Amino acid sequence: MSKIYFLSSAIIICLFCGCNKSEETISDIAVTESNSPIKEIQKEREKLDKTVFENETKAVQHEQVFISLWDQLRNSDPLKVLNDFKFKTLILRDPTPQESPDWGINGIKIEALKGTEKKITREQYQKLISQLHQKGWRLNQSEWHHSKFIPAANNEPAGSIISCEMHCTSNEEEKRVIIRGKIKVTWSTGEGEFPTPEIINLSDLQIITRKGKKIFQEAMNADPKIEAPGRYPRFSPIMVYDLDGDGLNEIVTGGCNLIYKNEGEGKYSKKDFLRNPIIRPAEAGLLADLNGDGNVDYIGGNSANGSLLLFLGNNEGNFIKAPLKFNLPPLKGLHALSAADIDGDN
């Protein structure tokens, strides 16, 4: 018995140690083999980026300069961000008056930078924006997009067209300015991970100025987590509709199932939207008379299962009945809905 016990123990130990070693070896081989095609794909991608997709790769690389500028302007002190932005020469022109369109708002002046050309250095630019800041001018928001990239060719440096829009205010003078248009950028010929603009030409920009009090006043600044605690933490879909037929439009926030009833004179009261709400509503929602009874109905998507639901409304603008489900395949990622009498049957 003792010999058998000893032999059995020896076999078990050998098998155990052998299996461990075998698994380790197989694992090492598997890792090596699995990494091999990945490395080959990476090498092929790097090769394509330097050949077939060279211009696209460079366009993305140059685009990052203005994407980074946009991100920093949104998240940091705009004065410091603009002051730190690197370039060599800025070209602009004196503003010249343009014919103002009839937008129904008095006091709007439009100018284009079509006058005498001026070239200023980065140091002169920094001094200029510092003076504007001291006079009370502030950049409230901006938007930047890389519209076109022109690769370097025939000893000409690469270039870009940047579409931008900047909204600025001067509290002291009650002035509001929109600067918008296209910026022409000539890039430095120096190679590097982050390209630097050599010349920035602002000659195609337009300046829209208005002096006076704000046309629009903030009526509501709401947070769905505060307005509707415990419900789905999103306002969208947001819809505007006169639900009760009193001539005043209500604001519907389908995401957290609320109606802001318009009481007139900029005052709103809050109440529930659907009696049987969608727990996880989709981004899209639609208010329209779907069954021709003269009452507005609501269509909304359910993100949980992709279903599309119809809530019939009554003559008081309420949605008290359980929804009807459309016989459709699941609609995943529903972001838009529209309704119209396409076949003309009224």
TIKOLTI-218105 format. One record per residue (C-alpha): z negated, x negated, y; residue number from 1; residue in three letters. Coordinates in Angstrom, 3 decimals, decimal comma, padded with zeros to 6 digits. Layout:
BEGIN
Z / X / Y / num / residu
Z / X / Y / NUM / ALA
...
***
This chain:
BEGIN
Z / X / Y / num / residu
000,000 / 000,000 / 000,000 / 1 / MET
-000,865 / -002,775 / 002,372 / 2 / SER
002,503 / -004,503 / 001,785 / 3 / LYS
004,361 / -001,237 / 002,348 / 4 / ILE
002,341 / -000,584 / 005,498 / 5 / TYR
003,062 / -004,095 / 006,753 / 6 / PHE
006,779 / -003,802 / 005,978 / 7 / LEU
007,010 / -000,388 / 007,640 / 8 / SER
005,247 / -001,683 / 010,736 / 9 / SER
007,566 / -004,677 / 010,930 / 10 / ALA
010,658 / -002,456 / 010,662 / 11 / ILE
009,358 / -000,122 / 013,364 / 12 / ILE
008,594 / -003,055 / 015,721 / 13 / ILE
012,024 / -004,580 / 015,100 / 14 / CYS
013,779 / -001,273 / 015,641 / 15 / LEU
011,790 / -000,597 / 018,790 / 16 / PHE
012,466 / -004,000 / 020,315 / 17 / CYS
016,059 / -003,950 / 019,172 / 18 / GLY
016,726 / -000,507 / 020,658 / 19 / CYS
015,248 / -001,528 / 023,976 / 20 / ASN
017,427 / -004,581 / 024,123 / 21 / LYS
020,475 / -002,601 / 023,053 / 22 / SER
019,892 / 000,118 / 025,675 / 23 / GLU
019,386 / -002,482 / 028,359 / 24 / GLU
022,632 / -004,222 / 027,423 / 25 / THR
024,580 / -000,935 / 027,325 / 26 / ILE
023,053 / 000,076 / 030,644 / 27 / SER
024,051 / -003,222 / 032,248 / 28 / ASP
027,601 / -002,843 / 030,952 / 29 / ILE
027,765 / 000,767 / 032,170 / 30 / ALA
026,630 / -000,190 / 035,656 / 31 / VAL
029,120 / -003,057 / 035,802 / 32 / THR
031,943 / -000,838 / 034,570 / 33 / GLU
031,044 / 002,055 / 036,896 / 34 / SER
030,895 / -000,255 / 039,910 / 35 / ASN
034,229 / -001,840 / 039,116 / 36 / SER
036,478 / 001,165 / 040,012 / 37 / PRO
034,368 / 001,881 / 043,082 / 38 / ILE
034,879 / -001,656 / 044,332 / 39 / LYS
038,594 / -001,371 / 043,640 / 40 / GLU
038,771 / 001,867 / 045,636 / 41 / ILE
036,854 / 000,247 / 048,505 / 42 / GLN
039,238 / -002,720 / 048,505 / 43 / LYS
042,257 / -000,406 / 048,467 / 44 / GLU
040,795 / 001,622 / 051,359 / 45 / ARG
040,169 / -001,531 / 053,389 / 46 / GLU
043,740 / -002,629 / 052,716 / 47 / LYS
045,149 / 000,732 / 053,822 / 48 / LEU
042,970 / 000,730 / 056,957 / 49 / ASP
044,548 / -002,584 / 057,954 / 50 / LYS
048,118 / -001,524 / 057,166 / 51 / THR
049,179 / 002,115 / 056,740 / 52 / VAL
046,267 / 003,585 / 058,705 / 53 / PHE
045,854 / 000,723 / 061,162 / 54 / GLU
046,596 / 002,772 / 064,281 / 55 / ASN
044,406 / 005,679 / 063,127 / 56 / GLU
041,556 / 003,265 / 062,410 / 57 / THR
041,883 / 001,690 / 065,852 / 58 / LYS
042,064 / 005,116 / 067,505 / 59 / ALA
038,741 / 006,082 / 065,916 / 60 / VAL
037,274 / 002,724 / 066,916 / 61 / GLN
038,284 / 003,170 / 070,568 / 62 / HIS
037,247 / 006,831 / 070,561 / 63 / GLU
033,671 / 005,834 / 069,736 / 64 / GLN
033,265 / 004,322 / 073,205 / 65 / VAL
033,529 / 007,713 / 074,900 / 66 / PHE
031,800 / 009,632 / 072,109 / 67 / ILE
028,853 / 007,272 / 072,567 / 68 / SER
029,008 / 007,818 / 076,342 / 69 / LEU
028,961 / 011,599 / 075,846 / 70 / TRP
026,011 / 011,432 / 073,437 / 71 / ASP
024,028 / 009,224 / 075,782 / 72 / GLN
024,720 / 011,452 / 078,788 / 73 / LEU
023,315 / 014,414 / 076,862 / 74 / ARG
020,234 / 012,616 / 075,584 / 75 / ASN
019,296 / 010,087 / 078,275 / 76 / SER
019,125 / 009,653 / 082,043 / 77 / ASP
022,750 / 010,150 / 083,229 / 78 / PRO
022,318 / 007,750 / 086,161 / 79 / LEU
021,237 / 004,906 / 083,879 / 80 / LYS
023,948 / 005,707 / 081,318 / 81 / VAL
026,717 / 005,706 / 083,935 / 82 / LEU
025,280 / 002,582 / 085,541 / 83 / ASN
025,336 / 000,730 / 082,191 / 84 / ASP
028,847 / 001,831 / 081,178 / 85 / PHE
031,048 / -001,263 / 080,949 / 86 / LYS
034,561 / -001,658 / 082,359 / 87 / PHE
036,382 / -004,056 / 084,702 / 88 / LYS
038,349 / -001,996 / 087,244 / 89 / THR
038,274 / 001,646 / 088,348 / 90 / LEU
041,344 / 003,198 / 090,012 / 91 / ILE
040,969 / 006,330 / 092,110 / 92 / LEU
042,694 / 007,993 / 095,033 / 93 / ARG
041,585 / 009,848 / 098,124 / 94 / ASP
041,285 / 013,604 / 097,527 / 95 / PRO
043,997 / 015,841 / 098,998 / 96 / THR
043,614 / 019,649 / 099,409 / 97 / PRO
045,396 / 021,914 / 096,908 / 98 / GLN
046,148 / 025,618 / 097,038 / 99 / GLU
043,153 / 027,486 / 095,678 / 100 / SER
043,837 / 030,293 / 093,161 / 101 / PRO
042,523 / 033,779 / 093,828 / 102 / ASP
039,546 / 033,888 / 091,474 / 103 / TRP
037,768 / 036,568 / 093,467 / 104 / GLY
035,109 / 034,098 / 094,607 / 105 / ILE
034,924 / 032,954 / 098,197 / 106 / ASN
034,300 / 029,371 / 099,226 / 107 / GLY
036,079 / 027,560 / 096,389 / 108 / ILE
037,977 / 024,435 / 097,410 / 109 / LYS
040,306 / 022,516 / 095,091 / 110 / ILE
041,374 / 018,936 / 095,648 / 111 / GLU
043,477 / 016,489 / 093,642 / 112 / ALA
043,185 / 012,712 / 093,717 / 113 / LEU
046,683 / 012,182 / 095,101 / 114 / LYS
045,979 / 010,197 / 098,281 / 115 / GLY
045,752 / 006,470 / 098,932 / 116 / THR
045,011 / 004,441 / 095,824 / 117 / GLU
041,816 / 002,422 / 095,686 / 118 / LYS
040,648 / -000,131 / 093,163 / 119 / LYS
036,940 / -000,773 / 092,840 / 120 / ILE
034,969 / -003,154 / 090,678 / 121 / THR
032,143 / -002,169 / 088,376 / 122 / ARG
029,632 / -003,465 / 090,919 / 123 / GLU
031,154 / -001,270 / 093,660 / 124 / GLN
031,127 / 001,687 / 091,267 / 125 / TYR
027,434 / 001,136 / 090,478 / 126 / GLN
026,655 / 001,084 / 094,193 / 127 / LYS
028,656 / 004,313 / 094,697 / 128 / LEU
026,883 / 006,316 / 091,991 / 129 / ILE
023,535 / 005,042 / 093,255 / 130 / SER
024,369 / 006,352 / 096,745 / 131 / GLN
025,411 / 009,743 / 095,332 / 132 / LEU
022,161 / 009,930 / 093,382 / 133 / HIS
020,140 / 009,178 / 096,510 / 134 / GLN
021,958 / 012,013 / 098,305 / 135 / LYS
020,766 / 014,460 / 095,662 / 136 / GLY
023,800 / 014,664 / 093,382 / 137 / TRP
023,111 / 015,185 / 089,680 / 138 / ARG
025,331 / 015,355 / 086,596 / 139 / LEU
024,263 / 018,518 / 084,765 / 140 / ASN
026,671 / 018,457 / 081,843 / 141 / GLN
029,896 / 016,851 / 080,734 / 142 / SER
032,463 / 016,900 / 077,945 / 143 / GLU
034,692 / 014,070 / 076,722 / 144 / TRP
037,568 / 014,106 / 074,210 / 145 / HIS
039,958 / 011,375 / 073,066 / 146 / HIS
043,271 / 013,196 / 073,521 / 147 / SER
045,696 / 010,377 / 072,782 / 148 / LYS
045,710 / 006,755 / 071,635 / 149 / PHE
048,584 / 004,377 / 072,451 / 150 / ILE
048,535 / 001,304 / 070,167 / 151 / PRO
049,155 / -002,127 / 071,645 / 152 / ALA
052,838 / -003,156 / 071,493 / 153 / ALA
055,218 / -005,668 / 073,097 / 154 / ASN
052,387 / -007,593 / 074,755 / 155 / ASN
051,098 / -004,365 / 076,301 / 156 / GLU
047,423 / -003,595 / 075,650 / 157 / PRO
046,272 / -000,450 / 073,889 / 158 / ALA
045,665 / 002,652 / 075,967 / 159 / GLY
043,977 / 006,036 / 075,701 / 160 / SER
044,049 / 009,418 / 077,390 / 161 / ILE
040,563 / 010,891 / 077,740 / 162 / ILE
040,172 / 014,569 / 078,639 / 163 / SER
036,927 / 015,188 / 080,464 / 164 / CYS
035,011 / 017,715 / 082,521 / 165 / GLU
031,852 / 017,048 / 084,537 / 166 / MET
029,637 / 019,630 / 086,232 / 167 / HIS
027,595 / 018,261 / 089,131 / 168 / CYS
025,233 / 019,813 / 091,666 / 169 / THR
023,664 / 018,790 / 094,939 / 170 / SER
020,433 / 020,682 / 095,491 / 171 / ASN
020,111 / 019,538 / 099,089 / 172 / GLU
023,515 / 020,895 / 100,156 / 173 / GLU
023,718 / 023,764 / 097,614 / 174 / GLU
027,020 / 022,359 / 096,437 / 175 / LYS
028,532 / 022,618 / 093,004 / 176 / ARG
031,372 / 020,420 / 091,852 / 177 / VAL
033,521 / 020,417 / 088,726 / 178 / ILE
035,509 / 017,239 / 088,104 / 179 / ILE
038,085 / 017,721 / 085,368 / 180 / ARG
041,366 / 016,365 / 084,068 / 181 / GLY
042,666 / 013,366 / 082,171 / 182 / LYS
041,563 / 009,757 / 082,490 / 183 / ILE
043,940 / 006,931 / 081,615 / 184 / LYS
042,240 / 003,982 / 079,963 / 185 / VAL
043,756 / 000,533 / 079,468 / 186 / THR
041,742 / -001,390 / 076,911 / 187 / TRP
040,775 / -005,030 / 077,033 / 188 / SER
042,876 / -007,277 / 074,797 / 189 / THR
039,749 / -008,954 / 073,427 / 190 / GLY
039,008 / -008,132 / 069,816 / 191 / GLU
035,624 / -006,744 / 068,904 / 192 / GLY
033,844 / -003,970 / 067,064 / 193 / GLU
033,329 / -002,036 / 070,302 / 194 / PHE
036,368 / -002,137 / 072,626 / 195 / PRO
035,822 / -002,343 / 076,385 / 196 / THR
037,939 / -000,538 / 078,999 / 197 / PRO
039,803 / -002,995 / 081,207 / 198 / GLU
041,107 / -000,365 / 083,648 / 199 / ILE
040,030 / 003,269 / 084,064 / 200 / ILE
042,472 / 005,324 / 086,123 / 201 / ASN
041,038 / 008,555 / 087,588 / 202 / LEU
044,160 / 009,577 / 089,534 / 203 / SER
044,820 / 012,702 / 087,435 / 204 / ASP
041,435 / 014,265 / 088,047 / 205 / LEU
040,910 / 017,511 / 089,946 / 206 / GLN
037,837 / 018,348 / 092,022 / 207 / ILE
036,678 / 021,966 / 092,363 / 208 / ILE
033,941 / 022,468 / 094,956 / 209 / THR
031,894 / 025,476 / 095,970 / 210 / ARG
029,058 / 025,649 / 098,469 / 211 / LYS
026,445 / 028,391 / 098,353 / 212 / GLY
023,947 / 030,028 / 096,064 / 213 / LYS
024,542 / 030,375 / 092,340 / 214 / LYS
026,873 / 033,207 / 091,367 / 215 / ILE
025,107 / 033,729 / 088,062 / 216 / PHE
021,352 / 033,895 / 087,665 / 217 / GLN
019,545 / 033,208 / 084,406 / 218 / GLU
018,351 / 036,541 / 083,038 / 219 / ALA
017,000 / 035,446 / 079,688 / 220 / MET
015,983 / 032,228 / 077,968 / 221 / ASN
014,986 / 033,203 / 074,459 / 222 / ALA
014,097 / 031,497 / 071,191 / 223 / ASP
014,633 / 033,522 / 067,963 / 224 / PRO
011,547 / 031,942 / 066,386 / 225 / LYS
009,463 / 033,338 / 069,255 / 226 / ILE
011,343 / 036,588 / 069,790 / 227 / GLU
011,400 / 037,503 / 066,082 / 228 / ALA
008,822 / 035,462 / 064,150 / 229 / PRO
009,255 / 035,612 / 060,394 / 230 / GLY
012,886 / 036,709 / 060,574 / 231 / ARG
016,008 / 034,653 / 060,121 / 232 / TYR
015,700 / 032,000 / 062,885 / 233 / PRO
019,103 / 032,502 / 064,498 / 234 / ARG
020,525 / 034,786 / 067,188 / 235 / PHE
024,181 / 034,748 / 066,098 / 236 / SER
026,168 / 036,846 / 065,679 / 237 / PRO
025,626 / 037,855 / 069,318 / 238 / ILE
027,448 / 041,003 / 070,476 / 239 / MET
027,560 / 042,951 / 073,741 / 240 / VAL
028,138 / 046,716 / 073,478 / 241 / TYR
027,055 / 049,960 / 075,149 / 242 / ASP
025,369 / 051,396 / 072,058 / 243 / LEU
023,788 / 054,495 / 073,593 / 244 / ASP
026,645 / 055,433 / 075,948 / 245 / GLY
024,637 / 055,174 / 079,183 / 246 / ASP
027,170 / 052,873 / 080,809 / 247 / GLY
025,019 / 049,755 / 080,362 / 248 / LEU
025,805 / 047,151 / 077,724 / 249 / ASN
023,136 / 046,142 / 075,245 / 250 / GLU
022,812 / 042,641 / 073,781 / 251 / ILE
022,717 / 042,576 / 069,984 / 252 / VAL
021,450 / 039,509 / 068,148 / 253 / THR
022,397 / 040,215 / 064,551 / 254 / GLY
020,927 / 037,003 / 063,176 / 255 / GLY
017,312 / 038,019 / 063,817 / 256 / CYS
018,055 / 041,786 / 063,824 / 257 / ASN
017,249 / 042,602 / 067,450 / 258 / LEU
018,710 / 044,725 / 070,232 / 259 / ILE
017,969 / 043,962 / 073,860 / 260 / TYR
018,391 / 047,423 / 075,410 / 261 / LYS
019,739 / 047,319 / 078,938 / 262 / ASN
017,312 / 049,157 / 081,244 / 263 / GLU
019,301 / 048,307 / 084,382 / 264 / GLY
018,679 / 045,885 / 087,245 / 265 / GLU
018,656 / 042,922 / 084,874 / 266 / GLY
015,795 / 044,269 / 082,757 / 267 / LYS
015,886 / 044,506 / 078,965 / 268 / TYR
013,576 / 045,958 / 076,346 / 269 / SER
013,516 / 044,690 / 072,776 / 270 / LYS
013,786 / 046,745 / 069,579 / 271 / LYS
015,017 / 046,449 / 065,995 / 272 / ASP
018,771 / 046,578 / 065,353 / 273 / PHE
019,199 / 047,652 / 061,691 / 274 / LEU
016,641 / 049,714 / 059,783 / 275 / ARG
017,812 / 047,993 / 056,579 / 276 / ASN
018,503 / 044,467 / 057,859 / 277 / PRO
020,430 / 041,660 / 056,189 / 278 / ILE
017,858 / 039,034 / 055,234 / 279 / ILE
020,293 / 036,112 / 055,437 / 280 / ARG
023,084 / 037,282 / 057,752 / 281 / PRO
026,372 / 035,442 / 058,085 / 282 / ALA
027,533 / 033,998 / 061,409 / 283 / GLU
030,006 / 036,847 / 061,930 / 284 / ALA
029,342 / 040,440 / 062,928 / 285 / GLY
031,389 / 043,274 / 064,415 / 286 / LEU
030,648 / 046,480 / 066,335 / 287 / LEU
033,433 / 049,107 / 066,158 / 288 / ALA
034,015 / 052,750 / 065,201 / 289 / ASP
035,187 / 052,263 / 061,615 / 290 / LEU
035,238 / 055,882 / 060,371 / 291 / ASN
036,590 / 057,608 / 063,487 / 292 / GLY
033,535 / 059,804 / 064,182 / 293 / ASP
033,159 / 058,507 / 067,740 / 294 / GLY
030,041 / 056,464 / 066,926 / 295 / ASN
029,936 / 052,712 / 066,813 / 296 / VAL
029,378 / 051,117 / 063,397 / 297 / ASP
028,402 / 047,605 / 062,399 / 298 / TYR
029,949 / 045,235 / 059,858 / 299 / ILE
028,027 / 042,127 / 058,861 / 300 / GLY
028,165 / 039,511 / 056,146 / 301 / GLY
025,393 / 038,585 / 053,741 / 302 / ASN
025,184 / 034,807 / 053,308 / 303 / SER
023,022 / 035,148 / 050,206 / 304 / ALA
025,798 / 036,608 / 048,038 / 305 / ASN
028,929 / 036,640 / 050,236 / 306 / GLY
029,090 / 040,448 / 050,434 / 307 / SER
030,453 / 042,383 / 053,420 / 308 / LEU
028,342 / 045,351 / 054,490 / 309 / LEU
029,072 / 048,437 / 056,616 / 310 / LEU
026,260 / 050,110 / 058,573 / 311 / PHE
027,246 / 053,542 / 059,926 / 312 / LEU
025,879 / 054,363 / 063,363 / 313 / GLY
024,785 / 057,686 / 064,828 / 314 / ASN
025,376 / 059,246 / 068,256 / 315 / ASN
022,281 / 057,526 / 069,668 / 316 / GLU
023,533 / 054,033 / 068,797 / 317 / GLY
021,104 / 053,583 / 065,906 / 318 / ASN
021,804 / 052,274 / 062,403 / 319 / PHE
019,312 / 053,999 / 060,133 / 320 / ILE
021,241 / 054,466 / 056,869 / 321 / LYS
021,431 / 051,984 / 053,999 / 322 / ALA
024,621 / 049,889 / 054,166 / 323 / PRO
027,812 / 050,441 / 052,216 / 324 / LEU
029,208 / 047,435 / 050,394 / 325 / LYS
032,909 / 046,571 / 050,602 / 326 / PHE
034,594 / 046,004 / 047,243 / 327 / ASN
035,704 / 042,456 / 048,034 / 328 / LEU
035,327 / 039,031 / 046,437 / 329 / PRO
032,421 / 037,001 / 047,888 / 330 / PRO
033,145 / 035,773 / 051,423 / 331 / LEU
031,455 / 032,402 / 051,700 / 332 / LYS
030,995 / 030,816 / 055,120 / 333 / GLY
032,019 / 033,919 / 057,076 / 334 / LEU
032,418 / 032,922 / 060,745 / 335 / HIS
034,696 / 035,557 / 062,318 / 336 / ALA
035,493 / 039,274 / 062,040 / 337 / LEU
037,873 / 041,483 / 064,021 / 338 / SER
038,976 / 045,120 / 063,871 / 339 / ALA
042,114 / 046,918 / 065,034 / 340 / ALA
044,306 / 049,923 / 064,136 / 341 / ASP
047,001 / 047,801 / 062,507 / 342 / ILE
048,884 / 050,665 / 060,814 / 343 / ASP
048,715 / 053,037 / 063,809 / 344 / GLY
047,043 / 055,925 / 061,962 / 345 / ASP
044,394 / 056,397 / 064,649 / 346 / ASN
***
